[in-house]
Every structure is written in structure tokens, then in C-alpha cells.
Amino acid sequence: MRDLSDVNLDDYLINNKDASFILQIRSDSYKDMNVLHNDLAIVERATNAKDGEIILVPRDGAWILKYKTFNDLNYSAKLRGIIREY
């Protein structure tokens, strides 16, 4: 069995530390994305999201998650992972 005490999750979850942050989801609106209320979302400021990836979009003074489509040009970050308590 491999000793995992020296594993750094940043190496697996975060591509660009300077452009990444974590936010807490405060909505039940994203269940269809398997993102639940109180989940911690790892997001990365990026402009290279592909169609179908989950992105963070400004809307009406707040931020929402949505699936990227070909016409989504105004997004700020893409979802890199979810941390959930079980």
C-alpha cells in the first residue's frame, strides 16, 4: 500500500494556484449538475472552458454556475472540482 501522507491535493485538483479559489455553494439550484448546497467548489479563473464544462458566470450582481455552450463568451471561471462532506 502506498503511503499517501505526502500527497498534495493541489497537485491533482489545481492547475494554476494563482488563478484558483474555493467558494461555498449556497443554493439547491445545481442538483442537476451534481453540485449540492454547502459543497465547496474549486474554480479556476480561465478563458479556455470547453462546451459542456461547468462555468461561473456573472448575472445580476451575483455568480451562477451553468454548462458552457458555444455562445457563452462572458464567463469568469470554470469548475475544477467539488469538495463534499459525507
HTML snippet that shows the backbone in 3Dmol.js (N, CA, C, O; Angstrom):
<script src="https://3Dmol.org/build/3Dmol-min.js"></script>
<div id="view" style="width:600px;height:400px;position:relative"></div>
<script>
const pdb = `
ATOM      1  N   MET A   1       0.848  -1.177   0.000  1.00  0.00           N
ATOM      2  CA  MET A   1       0.000   0.000   0.000  1.00  0.00           C
ATOM      3  C   MET A   1       0.896   1.245   0.000  1.00  0.00           C
ATOM      4  O   MET A   1       1.880   1.315   0.737  1.00  0.00           O
ATOM      5  N   ARG A   2       0.547   2.198  -0.818  1.00  0.00           N
ATOM      6  CA  ARG A   2       1.330   3.431  -0.945  1.00  0.00           C
ATOM      7  C   ARG A   2       1.060   4.350   0.239  1.00  0.00           C
ATOM      8  O   ARG A   2      -0.085   4.493   0.670  1.00  0.00           O
ATOM      9  N   ASP A   3       2.109   4.971   0.764  1.00  0.00           N
ATOM     10  CA  ASP A   3       1.978   5.974   1.822  1.00  0.00           C
ATOM     11  C   ASP A   3       1.489   7.269   1.184  1.00  0.00           C
ATOM     12  O   ASP A   3       2.188   7.859   0.360  1.00  0.00           O
ATOM     13  N   LEU A   4       0.289   7.714   1.563  1.00  0.00           N
ATOM     14  CA  LEU A   4      -0.304   8.913   0.972  1.00  0.00           C
ATOM     15  C   LEU A   4      -0.117  10.161   1.822  1.00  0.00           C
ATOM     16  O   LEU A   4      -0.707  11.201   1.529  1.00  0.00           O
ATOM     17  N   SER A   5       0.685  10.076   2.857  1.00  0.00           N
ATOM     18  CA  SER A   5       0.846  11.221   3.754  1.00  0.00           C
ATOM     19  C   SER A   5       1.538  12.403   3.083  1.00  0.00           C
ATOM     20  O   SER A   5       1.396  13.538   3.539  1.00  0.00           O
ATOM     21  N   ASP A   6       2.279  12.158   2.014  1.00  0.00           N
ATOM     22  CA  ASP A   6       2.971  13.254   1.337  1.00  0.00           C
ATOM     23  C   ASP A   6       2.257  13.721   0.068  1.00  0.00           C
ATOM     24  O   ASP A   6       2.800  14.534  -0.680  1.00  0.00           O
ATOM     25  N   VAL A   7       1.058  13.223  -0.179  1.00  0.00           N
ATOM     26  CA  VAL A   7       0.300  13.625  -1.363  1.00  0.00           C
ATOM     27  C   VAL A   7      -0.296  15.008  -1.144  1.00  0.00           C
ATOM     28  O   VAL A   7      -0.919  15.269  -0.115  1.00  0.00           O
ATOM     29  N   ASN A   8      -0.105  15.876  -2.101  1.00  0.00           N
ATOM     30  CA  ASN A   8      -0.646  17.228  -2.051  1.00  0.00           C
ATOM     31  C   ASN A   8      -1.821  17.295  -3.032  1.00  0.00           C
ATOM     32  O   ASN A   8      -1.629  17.171  -4.241  1.00  0.00           O
ATOM     33  N   LEU A   9      -3.025  17.489  -2.512  1.00  0.00           N
ATOM     34  CA  LEU A   9      -4.208  17.519  -3.375  1.00  0.00           C
ATOM     35  C   LEU A   9      -4.158  18.648  -4.390  1.00  0.00           C
ATOM     36  O   LEU A   9      -4.750  18.547  -5.464  1.00  0.00           O
ATOM     37  N   ASP A  10      -3.457  19.721  -4.055  1.00  0.00           N
ATOM     38  CA  ASP A  10      -3.307  20.818  -5.021  1.00  0.00           C
ATOM     39  C   ASP A  10      -2.717  20.312  -6.337  1.00  0.00           C
ATOM     40  O   ASP A  10      -3.076  20.797  -7.410  1.00  0.00           O
ATOM     41  N   ASP A  11      -1.810  19.334  -6.252  1.00  0.00           N
ATOM     42  CA  ASP A  11      -1.176  18.811  -7.461  1.00  0.00           C
ATOM     43  C   ASP A  11      -2.181  18.104  -8.369  1.00  0.00           C
ATOM     44  O   ASP A  11      -1.961  17.999  -9.576  1.00  0.00           O
ATOM     45  N   TYR A  12      -3.273  17.624  -7.799  1.00  0.00           N
ATOM     46  CA  TYR A  12      -4.270  16.894  -8.569  1.00  0.00           C
ATOM     47  C   TYR A  12      -5.478  17.749  -8.953  1.00  0.00           C
ATOM     48  O   TYR A  12      -6.095  17.521  -9.994  1.00  0.00           O
ATOM     49  N   LEU A  13      -5.814  18.727  -8.120  1.00  0.00           N
ATOM     50  CA  LEU A  13      -7.049  19.478  -8.310  1.00  0.00           C
ATOM     51  C   LEU A  13      -6.856  20.877  -8.876  1.00  0.00           C
ATOM     52  O   LEU A  13      -7.788  21.449  -9.441  1.00  0.00           O
ATOM     53  N   ILE A  14      -5.661  21.435  -8.731  1.00  0.00           N
ATOM     54  CA  ILE A  14      -5.463  22.840  -9.082  1.00  0.00           C
ATOM     55  C   ILE A  14      -4.343  22.960 -10.112  1.00  0.00           C
ATOM     56  O   ILE A  14      -3.191  22.625  -9.837  1.00  0.00           O
ATOM     57  N   ASN A  15      -4.694  23.437 -11.286  1.00  0.00           N
ATOM     58  CA  ASN A  15      -3.697  23.632 -12.344  1.00  0.00           C
ATOM     59  C   ASN A  15      -2.914  24.916 -12.143  1.00  0.00           C
ATOM     60  O   ASN A  15      -1.693  24.933 -12.303  1.00  0.00           O
ATOM     61  N   ASN A  16      -3.600  25.983 -11.796  1.00  0.00           N
ATOM     62  CA  ASN A  16      -2.973  27.297 -11.673  1.00  0.00           C
ATOM     63  C   ASN A  16      -3.336  27.881 -10.310  1.00  0.00           C
ATOM     64  O   ASN A  16      -4.425  28.429 -10.141  1.00  0.00           O
ATOM     65  N   LYS A  17      -2.442  27.768  -9.350  1.00  0.00           N
ATOM     66  CA  LYS A  17      -2.732  28.213  -7.973  1.00  0.00           C
ATOM     67  C   LYS A  17      -3.068  29.698  -7.900  1.00  0.00           C
ATOM     68  O   LYS A  17      -3.910  30.108  -7.100  1.00  0.00           O
ATOM     69  N   ASP A  18      -2.416  30.500  -8.727  1.00  0.00           N
ATOM     70  CA  ASP A  18      -2.664  31.944  -8.693  1.00  0.00           C
ATOM     71  C   ASP A  18      -4.033  32.324  -9.239  1.00  0.00           C
ATOM     72  O   ASP A  18      -4.532  33.412  -8.954  1.00  0.00           O
ATOM     73  N   ALA A  19      -4.642  31.445 -10.015  1.00  0.00           N
ATOM     74  CA  ALA A  19      -5.932  31.748 -10.625  1.00  0.00           C
ATOM     75  C   ALA A  19      -7.066  30.914 -10.034  1.00  0.00           C
ATOM     76  O   ALA A  19      -8.177  30.925 -10.563  1.00  0.00           O
ATOM     77  N   SER A  20      -6.800  30.194  -8.947  1.00  0.00           N
ATOM     78  CA  SER A  20      -7.797  29.289  -8.378  1.00  0.00           C
ATOM     79  C   SER A  20      -8.293  29.772  -7.023  1.00  0.00           C
ATOM     80  O   SER A  20      -7.573  30.422  -6.265  1.00  0.00           O
ATOM     81  N   PHE A  21      -9.549  29.431  -6.746  1.00  0.00           N
ATOM     82  CA  PHE A  21     -10.120  29.758  -5.454  1.00  0.00           C
ATOM     83  C   PHE A  21     -11.246  28.777  -5.149  1.00  0.00           C
ATOM     84  O   PHE A  21     -11.688  28.025  -6.017  1.00  0.00           O
ATOM     85  N   ILE A  22     -11.696  28.800  -3.909  1.00  0.00           N
ATOM     86  CA  ILE A  22     -12.775  27.916  -3.471  1.00  0.00           C
ATOM     87  C   ILE A  22     -13.938  28.787  -3.029  1.00  0.00           C
ATOM     88  O   ILE A  22     -13.748  29.788  -2.338  1.00  0.00           O
ATOM     89  N   LEU A  23     -15.149  28.399  -3.435  1.00  0.00           N
ATOM     90  CA  LEU A  23     -16.333  29.097  -2.951  1.00  0.00           C
ATOM     91  C   LEU A  23     -17.348  28.072  -2.473  1.00  0.00           C
ATOM     92  O   LEU A  23     -17.394  26.944  -2.964  1.00  0.00           O
ATOM     93  N   GLN A  24     -18.155  28.479  -1.513  1.00  0.00           N
ATOM     94  CA  GLN A  24     -19.171  27.586  -0.970  1.00  0.00           C
ATOM     95  C   GLN A  24     -20.482  27.803  -1.704  1.00  0.00           C
ATOM     96  O   GLN A  24     -20.927  28.936  -1.884  1.00  0.00           O
ATOM     97  N   ILE A  25     -21.094  26.709  -2.124  1.00  0.00           N
ATOM     98  CA  ILE A  25     -22.365  26.763  -2.839  1.00  0.00           C
ATOM     99  C   ILE A  25     -23.477  26.995  -1.826  1.00  0.00           C
ATOM    100  O   ILE A  25     -23.589  26.264  -0.842  1.00  0.00           O
ATOM    101  N   ARG A  26     -24.287  27.994  -2.062  1.00  0.00           N
ATOM    102  CA  ARG A  26     -25.385  28.356  -1.159  1.00  0.00           C
ATOM    103  C   ARG A  26     -26.719  28.295  -1.884  1.00  0.00           C
ATOM    104  O   ARG A  26     -27.534  29.213  -1.794  1.00  0.00           O
ATOM    105  N   SER A  27     -26.930  27.200  -2.605  1.00  0.00           N
ATOM    106  CA  SER A  27     -28.158  27.057  -3.381  1.00  0.00           C
ATOM    107  C   SER A  27     -28.420  25.586  -3.648  1.00  0.00           C
ATOM    108  O   SER A  27     -27.492  24.780  -3.718  1.00  0.00           O
ATOM    109  N   ASP A  28     -29.682  25.246  -3.795  1.00  0.00           N
ATOM    110  CA  ASP A  28     -30.064  23.904  -4.223  1.00  0.00           C
ATOM    111  C   ASP A  28     -30.321  23.863  -5.728  1.00  0.00           C
ATOM    112  O   ASP A  28     -30.826  22.864  -6.241  1.00  0.00           O
ATOM    113  N   SER A  29     -29.987  24.918  -6.425  1.00  0.00           N
ATOM    114  CA  SER A  29     -30.314  25.051  -7.843  1.00  0.00           C
ATOM    115  C   SER A  29     -29.453  24.209  -8.773  1.00  0.00           C
ATOM    116  O   SER A  29     -29.770  24.097  -9.957  1.00  0.00           O
ATOM    117  N   TYR A  30     -28.379  23.616  -8.277  1.00  0.00           N
ATOM    118  CA  TYR A  30     -27.420  22.947  -9.149  1.00  0.00           C
ATOM    119  C   TYR A  30     -27.407  21.434  -8.987  1.00  0.00           C
ATOM    120  O   TYR A  30     -26.436  20.776  -9.360  1.00  0.00           O
ATOM    121  N   LYS A  31     -28.484  20.879  -8.430  1.00  0.00           N
ATOM    122  CA  LYS A  31     -28.551  19.434  -8.219  1.00  0.00           C
ATOM    123  C   LYS A  31     -28.378  18.659  -9.517  1.00  0.00           C
ATOM    124  O   LYS A  31     -27.779  17.584  -9.523  1.00  0.00           O
ATOM    125  N   ASP A  32     -28.903  19.200 -10.627  1.00  0.00           N
ATOM    126  CA  ASP A  32     -28.769  18.506 -11.908  1.00  0.00           C
ATOM    127  C   ASP A  32     -27.319  18.445 -12.381  1.00  0.00           C
ATOM    128  O   ASP A  32     -26.991  17.648 -13.260  1.00  0.00           O
ATOM    129  N   MET A  33     -26.448  19.274 -11.809  1.00  0.00           N
ATOM    130  CA  MET A  33     -25.017  19.264 -12.109  1.00  0.00           C
ATOM    131  C   MET A  33     -24.245  18.432 -11.082  1.00  0.00           C
ATOM    132  O   MET A  33     -23.020  18.325 -11.156  1.00  0.00           O
ATOM    133  N   ASN A  34     -24.962  17.848 -10.133  1.00  0.00           N
ATOM    134  CA  ASN A  34     -24.370  17.126  -9.003  1.00  0.00           C
ATOM    135  C   ASN A  34     -23.533  18.068  -8.130  1.00  0.00           C
ATOM    136  O   ASN A  34     -22.507  17.669  -7.580  1.00  0.00           O
ATOM    137  N   VAL A  35     -23.976  19.303  -8.013  1.00  0.00           N
ATOM    138  CA  VAL A  35     -23.385  20.301  -7.129  1.00  0.00           C
ATOM    139  C   VAL A  35     -24.464  20.643  -6.113  1.00  0.00           C
ATOM    140  O   VAL A  35     -25.537  21.125  -6.477  1.00  0.00           O
ATOM    141  N   LEU A  36     -24.179  20.391  -4.836  1.00  0.00           N
ATOM    142  CA  LEU A  36     -25.197  20.494  -3.799  1.00  0.00           C
ATOM    143  C   LEU A  36     -24.945  21.662  -2.853  1.00  0.00           C
ATOM    144  O   LEU A  36     -23.825  22.159  -2.739  1.00  0.00           O
ATOM    145  N   HIS A  37     -26.012  22.090  -2.176  1.00  0.00           N
ATOM    146  CA  HIS A  37     -25.925  23.140  -1.168  1.00  0.00           C
ATOM    147  C   HIS A  37     -24.833  22.780  -0.157  1.00  0.00           C
ATOM    148  O   HIS A  37     -24.777  21.642   0.310  1.00  0.00           O
ATOM    149  N   ASN A  38     -23.985  23.718   0.176  1.00  0.00           N
ATOM    150  CA  ASN A  38     -22.852  23.605   1.106  1.00  0.00           C
ATOM    151  C   ASN A  38     -21.633  22.902   0.528  1.00  0.00           C
ATOM    152  O   ASN A  38     -20.630  22.775   1.231  1.00  0.00           O
ATOM    153  N   ASP A  39     -21.670  22.438  -0.721  1.00  0.00           N
ATOM    154  CA  ASP A  39     -20.460  21.923  -1.352  1.00  0.00           C
ATOM    155  C   ASP A  39     -19.447  23.052  -1.473  1.00  0.00           C
ATOM    156  O   ASP A  39     -19.814  24.224  -1.558  1.00  0.00           O
ATOM    157  N   LEU A  40     -18.182  22.692  -1.481  1.00  0.00           N
ATOM    158  CA  LEU A  40     -17.118  23.643  -1.771  1.00  0.00           C
ATOM    159  C   LEU A  40     -16.697  23.417  -3.218  1.00  0.00           C
ATOM    160  O   LEU A  40     -16.302  22.313  -3.594  1.00  0.00           O
ATOM    161  N   ALA A  41     -16.783  24.459  -4.016  1.00  0.00           N
ATOM    162  CA  ALA A  41     -16.442  24.372  -5.434  1.00  0.00           C
ATOM    163  C   ALA A  41     -15.044  24.924  -5.652  1.00  0.00           C
ATOM    164  O   ALA A  41     -14.740  26.048  -5.252  1.00  0.00           O
ATOM    165  N   ILE A  42     -14.207  24.137  -6.281  1.00  0.00           N
ATOM    166  CA  ILE A  42     -12.876  24.601  -6.676  1.00  0.00           C
ATOM    167  C   ILE A  42     -13.023  25.164  -8.078  1.00  0.00           C
ATOM    168  O   ILE A  42     -13.384  24.444  -9.009  1.00  0.00           O
ATOM    169  N   VAL A  43     -12.748  26.432  -8.226  1.00  0.00           N
ATOM    170  CA  VAL A  43     -12.897  27.084  -9.526  1.00  0.00           C
ATOM    171  C   VAL A  43     -11.581  27.743  -9.935  1.00  0.00           C
ATOM    172  O   VAL A  43     -10.771  28.134  -9.095  1.00  0.00           O
ATOM    173  N   GLU A  44     -11.398  27.851 -11.224  1.00  0.00           N
ATOM    174  CA  GLU A  44     -10.184  28.451 -11.760  1.00  0.00           C
ATOM    175  C   GLU A  44     -10.561  29.526 -12.768  1.00  0.00           C
ATOM    176  O   GLU A  44     -11.276  29.265 -13.735  1.00  0.00           O
ATOM    177  N   ARG A  45     -10.069  30.741 -12.529  1.00  0.00           N
ATOM    178  CA  ARG A  45     -10.275  31.806 -13.499  1.00  0.00           C
ATOM    179  C   ARG A  45      -9.638  31.357 -14.805  1.00  0.00           C
ATOM    180  O   ARG A  45      -8.451  31.035 -14.853  1.00  0.00           O
ATOM    181  N   ALA A  46     -10.432  31.341 -15.850  1.00  0.00           N
ATOM    182  CA  ALA A  46      -9.929  30.824 -17.122  1.00  0.00           C
ATOM    183  C   ALA A  46     -10.798  31.311 -18.262  1.00  0.00           C
ATOM    184  O   ALA A  46     -11.949  31.705 -18.073  1.00  0.00           O
ATOM    185  N   THR A  47     -10.227  31.275 -19.429  1.00  0.00           N
ATOM    186  CA  THR A  47     -10.994  31.607 -20.625  1.00  0.00           C
ATOM    187  C   THR A  47     -10.928  30.465 -21.623  1.00  0.00           C
ATOM    188  O   THR A  47     -11.129  30.670 -22.820  1.00  0.00           O
ATOM    189  N   ASN A  48     -10.652  29.278 -21.141  1.00  0.00           N
ATOM    190  CA  ASN A  48     -10.483  28.148 -22.049  1.00  0.00           C
ATOM    191  C   ASN A  48     -11.444  27.000 -21.767  1.00  0.00           C
ATOM    192  O   ASN A  48     -11.129  25.848 -22.064  1.00  0.00           O
ATOM    193  N   ALA A  49     -12.596  27.293 -21.205  1.00  0.00           N
ATOM    194  CA  ALA A  49     -13.574  26.232 -20.942  1.00  0.00           C
ATOM    195  C   ALA A  49     -14.139  25.713 -22.257  1.00  0.00           C
ATOM    196  O   ALA A  49     -14.344  26.461 -23.213  1.00  0.00           O
ATOM    197  N   LYS A  50     -14.381  24.414 -22.272  1.00  0.00           N
ATOM    198  CA  LYS A  50     -14.955  23.772 -23.461  1.00  0.00           C
ATOM    199  C   LYS A  50     -16.459  23.660 -23.299  1.00  0.00           C
ATOM    200  O   LYS A  50     -16.974  23.655 -22.181  1.00  0.00           O
ATOM    201  N   ASP A  51     -17.156  23.571 -24.413  1.00  0.00           N
ATOM    202  CA  ASP A  51     -18.607  23.384 -24.372  1.00  0.00           C
ATOM    203  C   ASP A  51     -18.939  22.182 -23.500  1.00  0.00           C
ATOM    204  O   ASP A  51     -18.313  21.128 -23.619  1.00  0.00           O
ATOM    205  N   GLY A  52     -19.925  22.343 -22.623  1.00  0.00           N
ATOM    206  CA  GLY A  52     -20.347  21.274 -21.728  1.00  0.00           C
ATOM    207  C   GLY A  52     -19.711  21.319 -20.360  1.00  0.00           C
ATOM    208  O   GLY A  52     -20.218  20.691 -19.431  1.00  0.00           O
ATOM    209  N   GLU A  53     -18.592  22.058 -20.200  1.00  0.00           N
ATOM    210  CA  GLU A  53     -17.982  22.197 -18.879  1.00  0.00           C
ATOM    211  C   GLU A  53     -18.805  23.179 -18.043  1.00  0.00           C
ATOM    212  O   GLU A  53     -19.507  24.032 -18.587  1.00  0.00           O
ATOM    213  N   ILE A  54     -18.715  23.054 -16.729  1.00  0.00           N
ATOM    214  CA  ILE A  54     -19.437  23.963 -15.835  1.00  0.00           C
ATOM    215  C   ILE A  54     -18.589  25.211 -15.629  1.00  0.00           C
ATOM    216  O   ILE A  54     -17.405  25.133 -15.301  1.00  0.00           O
ATOM    217  N   ILE A  55     -19.223  26.362 -15.830  1.00  0.00           N
ATOM    218  CA  ILE A  55     -18.531  27.641 -15.712  1.00  0.00           C
ATOM    219  C   ILE A  55     -19.225  28.536 -14.688  1.00  0.00           C
ATOM    220  O   ILE A  55     -20.384  28.315 -14.338  1.00  0.00           O
ATOM    221  N   LEU A  56     -18.510  29.536 -14.221  1.00  0.00           N
ATOM    222  CA  LEU A  56     -19.012  30.541 -13.291  1.00  0.00           C
ATOM    223  C   LEU A  56     -19.278  31.807 -14.098  1.00  0.00           C
ATOM    224  O   LEU A  56     -18.381  32.340 -14.750  1.00  0.00           O
ATOM    225  N   VAL A  57     -20.523  32.281 -14.047  1.00  0.00           N
ATOM    226  CA  VAL A  57     -20.953  33.390 -14.901  1.00  0.00           C
ATOM    227  C   VAL A  57     -21.550  34.503 -14.037  1.00  0.00           C
ATOM    228  O   VAL A  57     -22.361  34.227 -13.152  1.00  0.00           O
ATOM    229  N   PRO A  58     -21.156  35.768 -14.286  1.00  0.00           N
ATOM    230  CA  PRO A  58     -21.805  36.862 -13.564  1.00  0.00           C
ATOM    231  C   PRO A  58     -23.219  37.079 -14.079  1.00  0.00           C
ATOM    232  O   PRO A  58     -23.454  37.080 -15.287  1.00  0.00           O
ATOM    233  N   ARG A  59     -24.169  37.266 -13.147  1.00  0.00           N
ATOM    234  CA  ARG A  59     -25.551  37.529 -13.551  1.00  0.00           C
ATOM    235  C   ARG A  59     -26.249  38.326 -12.454  1.00  0.00           C
ATOM    236  O   ARG A  59     -26.353  37.867 -11.316  1.00  0.00           O
ATOM    237  N   ASP A  60     -26.721  39.508 -12.796  1.00  0.00           N
ATOM    238  CA  ASP A  60     -27.499  40.360 -11.891  1.00  0.00           C
ATOM    239  C   ASP A  60     -26.785  40.600 -10.563  1.00  0.00           C
ATOM    240  O   ASP A  60     -27.403  40.517  -9.501  1.00  0.00           O
ATOM    241  N   GLY A  61     -25.500  40.893 -10.618  1.00  0.00           N
ATOM    242  CA  GLY A  61     -24.736  41.206  -9.413  1.00  0.00           C
ATOM    243  C   GLY A  61     -24.351  39.997  -8.584  1.00  0.00           C
ATOM    244  O   GLY A  61     -23.839  40.154  -7.476  1.00  0.00           O
ATOM    245  N   ALA A  62     -24.581  38.803  -9.086  1.00  0.00           N
ATOM    246  CA  ALA A  62     -24.222  37.578  -8.372  1.00  0.00           C
ATOM    247  C   ALA A  62     -23.482  36.665  -9.356  1.00  0.00           C
ATOM    248  O   ALA A  62     -23.216  37.045 -10.496  1.00  0.00           O
ATOM    249  N   TRP A  63     -23.162  35.471  -8.896  1.00  0.00           N
ATOM    250  CA  TRP A  63     -22.489  34.485  -9.733  1.00  0.00           C
ATOM    251  C   TRP A  63     -23.346  33.232  -9.802  1.00  0.00           C
ATOM    252  O   TRP A  63     -23.936  32.818  -8.804  1.00  0.00           O
ATOM    253  N   ILE A  64     -23.412  32.636 -10.977  1.00  0.00           N
ATOM    254  CA  ILE A  64     -24.153  31.386 -11.132  1.00  0.00           C
ATOM    255  C   ILE A  64     -23.256  30.361 -11.831  1.00  0.00           C
ATOM    256  O   ILE A  64     -22.294  30.712 -12.513  1.00  0.00           O
ATOM    257  N   LEU A  65     -23.600  29.093 -11.640  1.00  0.00           N
ATOM    258  CA  LEU A  65     -22.952  28.014 -12.372  1.00  0.00           C
ATOM    259  C   LEU A  65     -23.862  27.615 -13.524  1.00  0.00           C
ATOM    260  O   LEU A  65     -25.085  27.609 -13.383  1.00  0.00           O
ATOM    261  N   LYS A  66     -23.271  27.282 -14.657  1.00  0.00           N
ATOM    262  CA  LYS A  66     -24.046  26.788 -15.790  1.00  0.00           C
ATOM    263  C   LYS A  66     -23.131  25.986 -16.698  1.00  0.00           C
ATOM    264  O   LYS A  66     -21.906  26.095 -16.628  1.00  0.00           O
ATOM    265  N   TYR A  67     -23.747  25.179 -17.548  1.00  0.00           N
ATOM    266  CA  TYR A  67     -22.971  24.459 -18.553  1.00  0.00           C
ATOM    267  C   TYR A  67     -22.616  25.411 -19.683  1.00  0.00           C
ATOM    268  O   TYR A  67     -23.475  26.140 -20.179  1.00  0.00           O
ATOM    269  N   LYS A  68     -21.363  25.405 -20.086  1.00  0.00           N
ATOM    270  CA  LYS A  68     -20.919  26.283 -21.165  1.00  0.00           C
ATOM    271  C   LYS A  68     -21.479  25.796 -22.499  1.00  0.00           C
ATOM    272  O   LYS A  68     -21.496  24.601 -22.795  1.00  0.00           O
ATOM    273  N   THR A  69     -21.934  26.761 -23.291  1.00  0.00           N
ATOM    274  CA  THR A  69     -22.336  26.497 -24.664  1.00  0.00           C
ATOM    275  C   THR A  69     -21.477  27.349 -25.581  1.00  0.00           C
ATOM    276  O   THR A  69     -20.732  28.208 -25.109  1.00  0.00           O
ATOM    277  N   PHE A  70     -21.569  27.127 -26.865  1.00  0.00           N
ATOM    278  CA  PHE A  70     -20.697  27.825 -27.809  1.00  0.00           C
ATOM    279  C   PHE A  70     -20.841  29.342 -27.766  1.00  0.00           C
ATOM    280  O   PHE A  70     -19.912  30.050 -28.154  1.00  0.00           O
ATOM    281  N   ASN A  71     -21.982  29.862 -27.304  1.00  0.00           N
ATOM    282  CA  ASN A  71     -22.170  31.317 -27.310  1.00  0.00           C
ATOM    283  C   ASN A  71     -21.889  31.972 -25.958  1.00  0.00           C
ATOM    284  O   ASN A  71     -22.116  33.173 -25.811  1.00  0.00           O
ATOM    285  N   ASP A  72     -21.403  31.220 -24.967  1.00  0.00           N
ATOM    286  CA  ASP A  72     -21.043  31.800 -23.669  1.00  0.00           C
ATOM    287  C   ASP A  72     -19.641  32.392 -23.751  1.00  0.00           C
ATOM    288  O   ASP A  72     -18.645  31.674 -23.662  1.00  0.00           O
ATOM    289  N   LEU A  73     -19.577  33.688 -23.920  1.00  0.00           N
ATOM    290  CA  LEU A  73     -18.281  34.357 -24.020  1.00  0.00           C
ATOM    291  C   LEU A  73     -17.925  35.113 -22.749  1.00  0.00           C
ATOM    292  O   LEU A  73     -16.754  35.413 -22.515  1.00  0.00           O
ATOM    293  N   ASN A  74     -18.922  35.425 -21.924  1.00  0.00           N
ATOM    294  CA  ASN A  74     -18.706  36.248 -20.742  1.00  0.00           C
ATOM    295  C   ASN A  74     -18.727  35.383 -19.480  1.00  0.00           C
ATOM    296  O   ASN A  74     -19.672  35.448 -18.693  1.00  0.00           O
ATOM    297  N   TYR A  75     -17.702  34.590 -19.298  1.00  0.00           N
ATOM    298  CA  TYR A  75     -17.602  33.805 -18.076  1.00  0.00           C
ATOM    299  C   TYR A  75     -16.271  34.093 -17.412  1.00  0.00           C
ATOM    300  O   TYR A  75     -15.321  34.534 -18.059  1.00  0.00           O
ATOM    301  N   SER A  76     -16.210  33.842 -16.121  1.00  0.00           N
ATOM    302  CA  SER A  76     -15.029  34.211 -15.359  1.00  0.00           C
ATOM    303  C   SER A  76     -14.166  33.042 -14.939  1.00  0.00           C
ATOM    304  O   SER A  76     -12.951  33.177 -14.796  1.00  0.00           O
ATOM    305  N   ALA A  77     -14.790  31.896 -14.742  1.00  0.00           N
ATOM    306  CA  ALA A  77     -14.034  30.758 -14.228  1.00  0.00           C
ATOM    307  C   ALA A  77     -14.733  29.469 -14.601  1.00  0.00           C
ATOM    308  O   ALA A  77     -15.910  29.459 -14.964  1.00  0.00           O
ATOM    309  N   LYS A  78     -13.981  28.372 -14.506  1.00  0.00           N
ATOM    310  CA  LYS A  78     -14.594  27.072 -14.740  1.00  0.00           C
ATOM    311  C   LYS A  78     -14.428  26.197 -13.507  1.00  0.00           C
ATOM    312  O   LYS A  78     -13.459  26.328 -12.759  1.00  0.00           O
ATOM    313  N   LEU A  79     -15.372  25.318 -13.312  1.00  0.00           N
ATOM    314  CA  LEU A  79     -15.375  24.416 -12.166  1.00  0.00           C
ATOM    315  C   LEU A  79     -14.292  23.373 -12.366  1.00  0.00           C
ATOM    316  O   LEU A  79     -14.218  22.742 -13.420  1.00  0.00           O
ATOM    317  N   ARG A  80     -13.449  23.189 -11.354  1.00  0.00           N
ATOM    318  CA  ARG A  80     -12.360  22.200 -11.425  1.00  0.00           C
ATOM    319  C   ARG A  80     -12.652  20.995 -10.541  1.00  0.00           C
ATOM    320  O   ARG A  80     -12.131  19.908 -10.792  1.00  0.00           O
ATOM    321  N   GLY A  81     -13.482  21.171  -9.506  1.00  0.00           N
ATOM    322  CA  GLY A  81     -13.779  20.053  -8.628  1.00  0.00           C
ATOM    323  C   GLY A  81     -14.739  20.464  -7.533  1.00  0.00           C
ATOM    324  O   GLY A  81     -15.021  21.646  -7.337  1.00  0.00           O
ATOM    325  N   ILE A  82     -15.237  19.460  -6.819  1.00  0.00           N
ATOM    326  CA  ILE A  82     -16.173  19.673  -5.721  1.00  0.00           C
ATOM    327  C   ILE A  82     -15.649  18.960  -4.484  1.00  0.00           C
ATOM    328  O   ILE A  82     -15.181  17.824  -4.567  1.00  0.00           O
ATOM    329  N   ILE A  83     -15.728  19.616  -3.354  1.00  0.00           N
ATOM    330  CA  ILE A  83     -15.422  19.003  -2.068  1.00  0.00           C
ATOM    331  C   ILE A  83     -16.740  18.899  -1.327  1.00  0.00           C
ATOM    332  O   ILE A  83     -17.440  19.894  -1.139  1.00  0.00           O
ATOM    333  N   ARG A  84     -17.074  17.689  -0.908  1.00  0.00           N
ATOM    334  CA  ARG A  84     -18.362  17.445  -0.243  1.00  0.00           C
ATOM    335  C   ARG A  84     -18.128  16.645   1.028  1.00  0.00           C
ATOM    336  O   ARG A  84     -17.345  15.696   1.052  1.00  0.00           O
ATOM    337  N   GLU A  85     -18.823  17.048   2.078  1.00  0.00           N
ATOM    338  CA  GLU A  85     -18.813  16.258   3.314  1.00  0.00           C
ATOM    339  C   GLU A  85     -19.824  15.139   3.193  1.00  0.00           C
ATOM    340  O   GLU A  85     -20.944  15.351   2.728  1.00  0.00           O
ATOM    341  N   TYR A  86     -19.441  13.981   3.600  1.00  0.00           N
ATOM    342  CA  TYR A  86     -20.362  12.835   3.578  1.00  0.00           C
ATOM    343  C   TYR A  86     -20.706  12.426   4.985  1.00  0.00           C
ATOM    344  O   TYR A  86     -21.469  11.480   5.184  1.00  0.00           O
TER     345      TYR A  86
END
`;
const viewer = $3Dmol.createViewer("view");
viewer.addModel(pdb, "pdb");
viewer.setStyle({}, {cartoon: {color: "spectrum"}});
viewer.zoomTo();
viewer.render();
</script>
